[in-house]
Amino acid sequence: MIIARLLKNDRGGRIFLGLLLLGSLFVLLSNRLLPEDSLLHVPTYTVTLLGKYLTYALLAISVDLVWGYLGILSLGHGAFFALGGYAMGMYLMRQIGDRGVYGDPLLPDFMVFLNWKELPWFWLGFDHFGFALLMVLLVPGLLAFLFGYLAFKSRVTGVYLSIITQAMTYALMLAFFRNEMGFGGNNGLTDFKDILGYSLQQDGTRLALFVASALALALGYLVSRYIVTSKLGRVAVAIRDSEDRVRFMGYRVDRFKLWIFTVSAVMAGIAGALYVPQVGIINPSEFSPINSIEIVVWVAVGGRATLFGAVLGALLVNYAKTYFTGAFPEIWLFALGALFILVTLFAPRGIVGFLERRKARDEREESA
């Protein structure tokens, strides 16, 4: 009943969720039931690739929530994504046990290599999945809350806020590159074996992670849709359009911004946690500011303030990235830059906005 009410006036959202459901069922059934030589068979490596795309789509929704509806151009959401990934990576590292290169059941291989004598205090508890899941939510959320509280309380806005968010993720990248931090240095965390007792190399586990990513994406979309259609969402749009006027009307603007920014960061952390077991590695390069900028490109290409447009942009750009980095690796960055310029010039509201404008024009012509 609640879902129906959320999607009542959201035709694009209904189409997106319907396609997500049908696509997920098709991938699941074709991988498990069809023979490998069948034209419709989806191999496991493709399932993993699609699962990675779905985590990117959830990340794109989290950015659209703050940029499209709140007007905050965050260039630091890659940090929240990476922190969620590291929290899951720490759990996966603890599951290796004595199967590592050095066979130490208590210390990950990189700690043995660096001659660490005992497990750092901040690694304690990560041998339990529930604790790791709590950290996936808590660490990005707490960082976003503290950062947002200081920034919004000080009324930092516009390009200055964007620069500060970029500086935050860059500082974290430099910190995580250091071996003494205890997160694997420039190599990061890898060589994962199991999750919840199931081998990460098994087809069934890969499918389960894909399904979990699809469910998380659907839930993230519905939560975001609930926010933007509520009173909170209407105030957020008003803040985006005229923050000073909303503040003059008596609203505590900083609290509205802080709440949505924190929820967005938690969603990004969940995306990172689902990303890591599917790609098999997490390292400091995920904090790179260029990654956060790329997320903004996904949202801009798909369409700001649409949610499903952010998903579309994430899927299209990452598919193009997969293709071009294999076929034409030397021109991929130029192609991405050209795509962003073309969208900015000819479709400033993204693909979804372009299609909506074209549809409205056709309707006007028919009525005339």
Secondary structure, 3 states (H helix, E strand, C coil): CHHHHHCCCCHHHHHHHHHHHHHHHHHHHHHHHCCCCCCCCCCHHHHHHHHHHHHHHHHHHHHHHHHCCCCCCCCCHHHHHHHHHHHHHHHHHHCCHHHCCCCCCCCCHHHHHCCCCCCCHHHCCCCCHHHHHHHHHHHHHHHHHHHHHHHHHCCCCHHHHHHHHHHHHHHHHHHHCCHHHCCCHHHCEECCCEECCEECCCHHHHHHHHHHHHHHHHHHHHHHHHHHHCHHHHHHHHHHHCHHHHHHCCCCHHHHHHHHHHHHHHHHHHHHHHHHHHHCEECHHHHCHHHHHHHHHHHHHHCCCCCHHHHHHHHHHHHHHHHHHHHCHHHHHHHHHHHHHHHHHHCCCHHHHHHHHHHHHHHHHHHC
